[in-house]
Amino acid sequence: MSKIIAFLTDFGVRDPYVSAMKAVALSIAPDVRVVDITHEVRPFDIEEASFILLAVYRYFPRDTIFVVVVDPGVGSGRRPVLIETQNYFFIGPDNGVLIPAAEEDGIKRVIVLDNPRYHRHPVSASFHGRDIFTPAAAWLARGIPPHELGSETSPSTLVRPRLKLEARAEQGKIVLKAIHVDVFGNTILSIRWNRLVELAKEAGIKLEIGAKLNVVNLSSGKSAEAVVERVFSLAPEGTLVLYRNSFDFAELAVNRGSAARLLATRKGDTIVLEQA
């Protein structure tokens, strides 16, 4: 079976960057299967790219090679790295973008991509996606072992991620962050659902279906009442719903509306859940 290279970037699709990377991949490994995760990450938004990678990587077949290019530090001293995990390979800049997904899957080893034999030459100072990351992915797909692509380093040397799945229980409330707002205005919170259930018990909050919560956006000052439901479509139109989304995160949504608009929420805002 041919290997898969999955690309995730902030390049958009109107410029030549994505096509150039695909062309390099196919030139080195003609049988590779190329998949686009998205190229619509907000420019320079490492945290958003981290979340998208974390949300989708585990649905790909084992041994998929992920190439992530959200790289505002390109051409500087930041390192190009390959992270081999229990089931996958992650290639990109050492700026934290790969870490949440790689750590969740279990890091086996880290390679700094410093062997020029497997770079495209001349290497552009501003396009490592084409000249370092993609060639490494394609040679890996061709069967070159990871250790030949560069020097091994300790996972402890990697830059820590900006994306943090953090929440805390206080007496009667849970404090967390909005980590992603999708095109519908659904607001994904910084906690997996199972962990939210644990924190709710610590805080003395009921999370069973039909429970009512006060949701406060401390960053905007907006608040609204939400109902816990299995999915937003089961609530009356215009109702704010807290539910377990399809990626196992806690999420706020409004049936036929926008939770982000209702609470004036942006990524990074602090959200508080309290019993109504």
C-alpha positions in Angstrom: 0.0 0.0 0.0 1.3 3.5 -0.9 2.1 5.8 1.9 0.0 8.9 2.7 1.4 12.4 3.1 -1.1 14.8 4.7 -0.5 18.5 4.4 -1.7 21.2 6.9 -0.7 24.8 6.3 -1.6 28.4 6.5 -0.8 29.0 2.8 -4.4 29.2 1.4 -5.0 27.8 -2.1 -4.7 30.8 -4.4 -0.8 31.0 -4.3 1.7 28.5 -5.6 3.0 27.2 -2.3 0.8 24.1 -1.8 1.3 23.0 -5.4 5.0 23.3 -5.1 5.1 21.1 -2.1 2.9 18.5 -3.8 5.1 18.6 -6.9 8.2 17.9 -4.8 6.6 15.0 -3.0 5.5 13.4 -6.2 8.8 13.9 -7.9 10.6 12.0 -5.1 7.8 9.4 -4.4 5.5 9.1 -7.4 3.3 6.5 -5.8 2.6 8.5 -2.6 -1.0 9.5 -1.8 -1.2 13.2 -1.1 -4.1 14.5 1.2 -5.0 18.0 2.2 -6.1 18.5 5.8 -6.6 22.2 5.3 -4.6 25.2 4.0 -6.9 27.7 5.6 -5.3 28.1 9.0 -5.2 31.7 9.9 -1.8 33.1 8.9 0.9 32.5 11.6 -1.7 30.8 14.0 0.4 28.0 15.4 -2.3 27.3 18.1 -5.1 26.8 15.5 -2.9 24.5 13.5 -2.1 22.5 16.6 -5.8 22.1 17.4 -6.7 21.0 13.9 -3.9 18.4 13.8 -4.9 17.1 17.2 -8.5 16.8 16.2 -7.9 14.8 13.0 -4.6 12.9 13.1 -6.0 9.7 14.7 -8.5 9.2 11.9 -5.7 8.6 9.4 -4.3 5.2 8.6 -1.3 4.1 10.6 2.1 5.3 9.2 0.6 8.5 7.7 3.2 11.2 7.4 1.9 14.6 8.5 3.6 17.8 7.1 2.6 20.9 9.0 3.8 24.3 7.7 2.6 27.1 9.9 6.0 28.5 10.4 6.4 32.2 11.2 10.0 31.6 12.3 11.1 30.1 8.9 14.7 31.0 8.1 15.6 31.7 11.8 17.3 29.4 14.3 14.2 27.2 14.8 14.8 23.6 13.9 13.1 21.4 11.3 12.0 18.2 13.0 10.5 14.8 12.4 8.7 13.3 15.4 8.1 9.6 15.1 5.2 8.4 17.4 3.6 5.1 18.1 1.5 5.2 14.9 2.5 8.2 12.8 5.2 10.6 11.6 4.9 14.3 12.2 7.2 16.7 10.2 7.4 20.5 10.6 9.0 23.4 12.5 10.1 23.0 16.1 7.6 25.7 17.3 5.2 23.5 19.3 2.7 23.0 16.4 3.3 19.2 16.3 3.4 18.5 20.1 -0.2 18.1 21.2 -0.9 15.4 18.6 2.5 13.7 18.9 2.4 13.5 22.6 -1.2 12.2 22.6 -0.1 9.4 20.3 3.2 8.8 22.2 6.6 10.0 21.0 9.1 7.4 20.2 12.0 9.6 18.9 12.7 13.0 17.4 15.0 13.7 14.4 16.4 17.1 13.5 16.2 17.2 9.7 19.8 18.3 9.3 21.1 15.9 6.6 21.4 18.0 3.4 21.3 14.8 1.3 17.6 14.7 1.8 16.9 18.4 1.2 15.8 20.0 -2.1 18.6 22.3 -3.3 19.1 25.1 -3.2 17.2 25.4 0.1 15.2 28.6 0.2 15.5 30.6 3.5 11.7 31.3 3.3 10.3 28.0 2.1 11.4 25.1 4.2 8.0 23.5 3.5 9.0 22.8 0.0 12.8 22.3 0.4 13.1 20.5 3.8 9.8 19.2 5.2 8.3 17.8 2.1 11.5 16.1 0.8 11.9 14.4 4.2 8.3 13.2 4.1 8.7 11.9 0.5 12.0 10.1 1.2 10.4 8.6 4.4 7.5 7.4 2.2 10.1 5.9 -0.2 11.4 3.8 2.7 14.4 5.8 4.0 14.6 5.2 7.7 14.1 8.2 10.0 17.6 8.2 11.4 19.1 8.8 8.0 17.2 12.1 7.6 19.2 13.8 10.4 20.3 13.8 14.0 18.3 12.3 16.9 17.5 14.6 19.8 15.7 14.3 23.1 11.9 15.1 23.1 12.6 17.3 26.1 14.4 19.8 23.8 11.3 20.4 21.7 9.6 23.8 22.0 6.4 23.5 24.1 3.0 24.0 22.5 1.0 27.2 22.7 -2.2 25.1 22.6 -3.0 24.0 26.1 -5.9 21.7 27.2 -6.4 23.3 30.6 -9.3 23.7 32.9 -9.9 23.9 36.6 -12.7 23.2 39.0 -13.5 25.8 41.7 -16.4 25.7 44.2 -19.5 25.7 42.0 -17.8 26.5 38.7 -15.4 25.3 36.0 -12.9 27.7 34.4 -11.6 27.0 30.9 -10.7 28.5 27.6 -12.2 28.8 24.1 -9.6 27.1 21.9 -11.4 27.1 18.5 -14.4 28.8 16.9 -15.6 27.1 13.7 -17.5 28.5 10.7 -20.8 28.0 12.4 -19.8 29.9 15.5 -19.6 26.7 17.6 -17.0 27.2 20.3 -14.7 24.3 21.3 -13.5 24.4 24.9 -10.1 23.4 26.3 -11.2 20.1 27.7 -12.1 16.6 26.6 -15.7 15.7 27.6 -14.7 12.9 29.9 -12.4 15.2 31.8 -15.2 17.8 32.0 -17.4 15.2 33.7 -14.7 14.6 36.3 -14.3 18.4 37.0 -18.0 18.8 37.2 -18.1 16.3 40.0 -15.3 18.2 41.8 -17.1 21.5 41.4 -20.5 20.1 42.4 -22.0 20.8 38.9 -24.6 18.5 37.3 -23.9 17.6 33.7 -26.7 15.2 32.9 -28.9 15.7 29.9 -31.3 18.6 30.5 -29.2 20.3 33.2 -29.0 24.1 33.0 -25.8 26.0 33.2 -24.8 29.7 33.3 -22.1 30.3 30.8 -20.0 33.4 31.3 -17.4 34.8 28.9 -15.1 36.7 31.3 -13.2 38.2 28.4 -16.2 39.8 26.8 -18.5 40.1 29.8 -21.3 38.3 28.0 -23.3 35.5 29.6 -26.2 33.2 28.7 -28.0 30.1 30.0 -27.1 26.8 28.3 -28.7 23.4 28.4 -26.7 20.1 28.4 -27.8 18.0 25.4 -26.6 15.1 23.3 -26.5 17.4 20.3 -27.6 21.0 19.6 -30.3 20.0 17.1 -32.4 18.5 20.0 -32.8 21.9 21.7 -35.3 24.6 20.5 -33.9 26.9 17.8 -31.8 29.7 19.3 -30.9 27.7 22.4 -27.3 27.6 23.7 -26.2 24.0 24.2 -23.2 22.4 25.9 -22.5 19.0 24.4 -19.8 16.4 23.5 -18.7 17.2 20.0 -17.6 14.8 17.3 -13.9 15.1 18.3 -14.7 14.4 22.0 -14.2 18.0 23.2 -16.7 20.0 25.2 -18.4 22.5 22.8 -20.9 25.3 23.0 -23.3 25.6 20.1 -26.6 27.4 19.3 -29.2 25.5 17.3 -29.5 27.4 14.0 -27.3 30.2 15.5 -23.8 31.1 16.7 -22.5 30.5 20.2 -19.6 32.8 19.4 -21.9 35.7 18.5 -24.1 35.1 21.4 -21.2 35.3 23.9 -19.0 37.6 21.8 -16.3 34.8 22.0 -12.9 34.7 20.4 -10.3 32.1 20.6 -8.4 32.4 23.9 -11.3 33.9 25.8 -11.9 32.6 29.4 -15.2 30.8 29.8 -16.8 29.9 33.2 -19.5 27.2 33.6 -21.8 27.5 36.7 -25.0 25.7 37.7 -28.0 27.8 36.7 
